[in-house]
């Protein structure tokens, strides 16, 4: 959900940049892990991780892969959100910063998301309850065992993917050259963010129609959860511009709710929101050694700038800095993370300062 919340933001019109350059068609794949053990002790006999890649891996003079980039999506989204003109066209096209002719881009679907194993596949509420540590452990196995990559040039992510990026830097500090967390905070989910997540969790879990995950039709609580999501990820400025009258606002709201309900499963959403329960990078920020640039937008209601959290914590990251993007006609609140045309200059600086 942005501190995760991917599919919702894109659907709200946040990824609107024009295509900057042609980019190659990605390759699709699935990596299967047998008997994957979760932090909870639960075991899934077969965990499938779906992914997309752009380009091909290349080895440097030292024999290690030196051009691999890991791109991580947000809550309720999938790696498919990056297969757009506004994202891939701006970053992976000919001559762009992560030009796929010289960069190997890896974009996986996290556990519980996209085409990877998830509750709606059939286990419903019997699916293992996963957390961010489980998701990152599976990503690492995909990268190393599935794709044979022993080093990453860059780890970057949007919202939940941004939170995963902080954790990648702590758990595998020598595995990457640079880190770019977007639309995230390096502390536990707390305050208003936690309360909004509880609204979504409780709306589904306490609904009698949920039936412990065995519902025949979507429970009414899913609609309530979607209402909360729409508020979380919306940009007041952009919504006002899109819907400047009462009737226009009603129409926009109805369209957004209908569009979300058509693609979201109650169990999948419930699990995805609850997965942030183990997110707590704050105690280990000093373990991050790679250059890190954290980027947030001033109109992000999920991570509002008045909290001052990143400014306070970034000093503990040895080679870290924080960029707060000002509100402009181009920013889209939380969804600014999916518009690289706005922040790619900062990525260029990061790649330059982390170049070996």
Buried (B, 14 or more C-beta within 10 A) or exposed (E): BBBBBBBBBBBBBBBBBEBBBEBBEBEEBBBEBEEBBBBEEBEBEEBBBBBBBBBEBEEEEEEEBBBBBBBBBBBBBBBBBBBBBBBBBBBBBEEBBBBBBEBBBBBBBBBBBBBBBBBBBEBBBEBBBBBBBBBBBBBBBBBBEBBEBBBBBBBBBBBBBBBBBBBBBBBBBEBBBBBBBBBBBBBBBEEEBBEBBBBBBEBBBEBEBBEEBEBEEBBBBBBBBBBBBBEBBBBEBBBEEBBEEEEEBEEBBEEBBEBBBEEBBBBBBBBBBBBBBBBBBBEBBEBBBBBBBBBBBBBBBBBBBEBEBBEEBBEBBEBBBBBBBEBEEEBBBBBBBBBBBBBBEBBEBBBEEBEE
